[in-house]
Amino acid sequence: MLTYHLSPQELNFISRITNEQDGTFHAHSYSEIFYIRGGHIIHSLAGREDPLKAGDAFLLFPGCGHKFIRKNSEPCSHRDIMIRESLLKEACDFLDPEFYETLRRNTFIRFQLGNTEIAFFEKLFGTFLSTDITSKRKHFERIFVTELISYIYFQAQDSSLKYSEFKNRCLQEINNFFTFPDALQRIRAEMGYNSIYFARKFKEEFQTTPTAYLLSEKLNHAAFLLTTTSFSLDDCCSAIGITSTTYFINAFKAKYGTTPTKYRKQQSAVSFSPDYKVHSAANARSKKPHNV
């Protein structure tokens, strides 16, 4: 098995896009994060061969052998990010002093990135590659690695590293789309399931319905907005993708036992400046019938 190294010694971070010639079984003396940018490919790791698609991502620790298998010349592009352990530990310590040790109990970790996250990282890498100032590149390195590791960190909360692939993917897509009025339809479309199977599988994994779970997430975010901004009730509704203020008030009262207005007073909200406006995907939507 080949082992790849980061050189020269002072190099802590490098990234590349791979479209071919990735079929050699190999390991690394550094950590690697890769994610699938587009297409499909087979990934051979730990004695298993699993199909991967856009958004599938892995963190591989030093010594973890793997390879890719391209079948029928199907195109696939993945971004490979090579990270020296000192930089990885620095990023982990920034999030949680114990997180690096928690991660290193594993040989590898699988996680998910949505289309929005992939586009975000591709843009950041473009900025990184166009920068020739050493100090600025070092700063970007820390930002990139911390951002990437944060996705693993938040997916690891509540023991989600032990969740099924379906549940991990649901959590990722819920995070991407819960503020949209048609969040449920968007999540199902992104995951590629029909409504009957998705509803049944979701209830098995979450012990509640998709509609109830999404509504709870929307209301949690509304409670946060009520206590940290000066948003009107209409602004809050727009920010969480609920098109009926009356429905919002009733749902909020059912969850928190009080109206949004009284909740704000009870929490002694700190108002932001009056020109702080809602910046969310909800603003671009035309009014539609209520749909969670």
C-alpha positions in Angstrom: 0.0 0.0 0.0 1.3 3.4 -0.9 1.6 6.1 1.7 1.4 9.8 0.6 3.1 12.6 2.6 2.8 16.3 2.9 6.0 18.0 1.8 7.7 20.3 2.3 7.6 20.0 6.1 6.2 23.6 6.6 3.2 22.8 4.4 0.1 22.3 6.6 -2.7 22.4 4.1 -3.3 21.7 0.4 -6.3 20.9 -1.7 -7.0 19.6 -5.2 -9.8 18.4 -7.4 -9.6 14.8 -8.6 -11.4 13.7 -11.7 -9.4 10.6 -12.5 -6.4 8.4 -11.6 -7.7 7.7 -8.0 -7.9 3.9 -8.2 -4.6 3.2 -6.3 -5.1 1.8 -2.8 -3.2 4.2 -0.5 -3.0 5.8 2.9 -1.6 9.1 4.2 0.8 10.3 6.9 -1.6 13.2 7.4 -5.4 13.6 7.7 -7.5 14.0 4.6 -11.0 15.3 4.1 -12.7 14.7 0.8 -16.2 15.4 -0.5 -17.9 14.4 -3.7 -18.5 17.5 -5.8 -20.6 15.8 -8.5 -21.3 12.4 -10.1 -21.1 8.9 -8.6 -18.2 6.7 -7.6 -17.5 3.6 -5.5 -15.3 4.1 -2.4 -13.3 1.2 -1.0 -12.6 1.6 2.7 -12.3 -0.8 5.7 -13.1 -3.8 3.6 -16.3 -2.3 2.2 -17.2 -0.8 -1.2 -19.9 1.8 -0.9 -21.4 4.0 -3.6 -20.9 7.8 -3.0 -22.7 10.7 -4.5 -22.5 14.5 -4.3 -22.4 15.7 -0.7 -20.9 12.5 0.7 -17.8 13.4 2.7 -15.1 11.7 4.8 -12.5 12.6 7.3 -9.7 10.0 7.1 -6.9 9.8 9.7 -3.3 8.9 9.1 -2.8 5.3 8.1 -6.4 4.8 6.9 -6.1 3.0 3.5 -8.7 3.6 0.8 -9.2 3.9 -3.0 -11.9 4.9 -5.5 -13.4 2.7 -8.1 -14.8 4.2 -11.3 -17.3 2.0 -13.1 -18.4 2.3 -16.7 -16.4 5.5 -17.1 -19.0 7.4 -15.1 -17.7 10.9 -14.3 -17.1 11.9 -10.8 -15.3 14.8 -9.2 -14.1 15.0 -5.6 -12.2 17.6 -3.7 -9.3 16.3 -1.6 -8.0 18.4 1.3 -4.8 17.3 2.9 -4.3 18.6 6.5 -1.3 18.2 8.8 -2.3 16.9 12.3 -1.2 20.1 14.1 -3.6 22.2 12.0 -6.4 19.7 12.5 -5.9 19.7 16.2 -5.9 23.5 16.3 -9.2 23.6 14.5 -10.7 21.0 16.8 -9.5 22.7 20.0 -11.1 25.9 18.8 -14.5 24.2 18.8 -14.0 22.0 21.9 -10.8 21.1 23.8 -11.8 17.5 23.9 -13.1 17.1 20.3 -9.7 16.1 18.7 -9.3 13.2 21.1 -13.0 12.2 20.5 -12.4 12.1 16.8 -9.1 10.2 17.0 -10.9 7.2 18.6 -12.0 6.5 15.0 -10.1 5.6 11.9 -12.4 7.6 9.7 -15.7 9.6 10.0 -18.3 10.0 7.4 -20.5 13.2 7.2 -22.6 15.1 4.8 -22.4 18.4 3.0 -25.4 20.0 1.2 -25.3 21.7 -2.2 -25.1 25.1 -0.5 -22.1 24.0 1.6 -20.3 22.6 -1.4 -20.8 25.8 -3.3 -19.6 27.8 -0.3 -16.4 25.8 0.1 -15.6 25.8 -3.6 -15.9 29.6 -3.6 -13.5 29.8 -0.5 -11.0 27.5 -2.2 -11.1 29.8 -5.3 -10.3 32.8 -3.0 -7.5 30.8 -1.3 -5.8 29.8 -4.5 -5.9 33.4 -5.8 -4.1 34.7 -2.7 -0.3 34.8 -2.9 0.3 36.5 0.5 1.7 33.9 2.9 0.2 35.3 6.0 -3.2 35.6 4.5 -3.0 32.0 3.1 -2.2 30.8 6.6 -5.2 32.6 7.9 -7.4 31.0 5.2 -6.1 27.6 6.1 -7.3 27.9 9.7 -10.7 29.2 8.5 -11.2 26.4 6.0 -10.3 23.6 8.3 -12.3 25.0 11.2 -15.3 25.4 8.9 -15.0 21.8 7.6 -14.5 20.3 11.1 -17.5 22.3 12.4 -19.8 20.2 10.2 -18.5 17.1 11.8 -18.7 18.7 15.2 -22.4 19.7 14.9 -23.4 16.4 13.3 -21.6 14.7 16.3 -23.8 16.3 18.9 -26.4 14.1 20.6 -24.3 11.1 19.5 -25.3 11.7 15.9 -22.1 9.9 14.7 -24.0 6.8 15.7 -27.1 7.8 13.8 -28.1 6.0 10.6 -27.1 7.5 7.3 -30.8 8.4 6.7 -31.0 10.4 10.0 -27.7 12.2 9.5 -28.8 13.2 6.0 -32.2 14.3 7.3 -30.6 16.5 9.9 -28.4 18.1 7.2 -31.2 18.8 4.8 -33.5 20.1 7.6 -30.7 22.6 8.6 -30.5 23.6 4.9 -34.3 24.1 4.3 -36.3 24.4 7.5 -36.9 28.2 7.0 -38.7 27.6 3.6 -42.5 27.4 3.5 -42.1 24.2 1.3 -39.3 22.8 3.5 -40.7 19.3 3.6 -41.0 19.1 -0.2 -37.5 20.4 -0.7 -36.0 17.9 1.8 -37.7 15.0 0.2 -36.6 16.1 -3.3 -33.0 16.6 -2.1 -33.0 13.1 -0.5 -34.8 11.4 -3.4 -37.6 9.7 -1.5 -41.3 9.5 -2.2 -43.6 11.0 0.4 -44.9 7.7 1.8 -41.5 6.0 2.4 -40.0 9.3 3.7 -42.8 9.8 6.3 -42.6 6.2 7.5 -38.8 6.1 7.7 -38.7 9.6 9.4 -41.1 8.5 12.1 -39.0 5.4 12.8 -35.8 7.4 13.2 -37.2 10.5 14.9 -40.3 9.2 16.8 -42.4 12.0 15.3 -43.7 13.1 12.0 -41.7 15.3 9.6 -44.3 18.0 9.8 -44.2 18.1 13.6 -40.4 18.1 13.7 -40.1 20.9 11.1 -42.6 23.0 13.0 -40.7 22.5 16.2 -37.5 23.6 14.5 -39.2 26.7 13.1 -40.6 27.7 16.5 -37.2 27.1 18.2 -35.7 29.6 15.7 -38.6 32.0 16.2 -38.0 32.0 19.9 -34.4 32.8 19.3 -35.3 35.7 17.0 -37.9 37.1 19.5 -35.2 37.3 22.3 -32.3 38.6 20.1 -33.9 40.9 17.6 -36.6 43.5 17.3 -38.4 41.6 14.5 -42.1 42.1 14.2 -44.3 38.9 14.3 -44.6 39.2 10.5 -40.8 39.3 10.2 -40.4 36.3 12.4 -43.0 34.4 10.3 -41.1 35.4 7.1 -37.8 34.3 8.6 -39.0 30.8 9.5 -41.2 30.2 6.4 -44.7 30.4 8.0 -47.1 32.4 5.9 -49.9 32.8 8.5 -49.3 35.0 11.5 -52.4 33.5 13.2 -51.1 30.0 12.7 -47.7 31.0 14.0 -49.2 32.6 17.2 -51.3 29.5 17.9 -48.5 27.1 17.3 -46.0 29.1 19.4 -48.5 29.2 22.3 -49.0 25.5 22.1 -45.3 24.9 22.3 -44.2 27.5 24.8 -47.4 28.1 26.8 -47.6 31.8 26.0 -47.9 34.1 23.0 -44.8 35.3 21.1 -45.3 38.9 22.4 -45.5 37.8 26.1 -42.6 35.4 25.6 -40.5 38.3 24.3 -41.3 40.4 27.4 -40.7 37.5 29.7 -37.2 37.0 28.2 -36.3 40.7 28.4 -35.3 40.8 24.8 -32.4 42.8 23.7 -33.4 44.8 20.6 -31.0 45.3 17.7 -31.0 48.4 15.6 -34.2 49.2 13.6 -32.4 48.8 10.3 -31.6 45.1 11.0 -33.8 43.3 8.5 -34.7 39.7 7.7 -32.1 38.2 5.4 -33.4 34.8 4.5 -34.5 32.7 1.6 -38.1 33.5 2.7 -37.8 37.1 1.5 -37.5 36.0 -2.1 -40.6 33.9 -2.0 -44.0 35.0 -3.2 -46.9 34.5 -0.8 -48.2 30.9 -0.9 -50.8 29.0 1.1 -49.4 27.9 4.5 -47.2 24.8 4.2 -44.7 23.4 6.7 
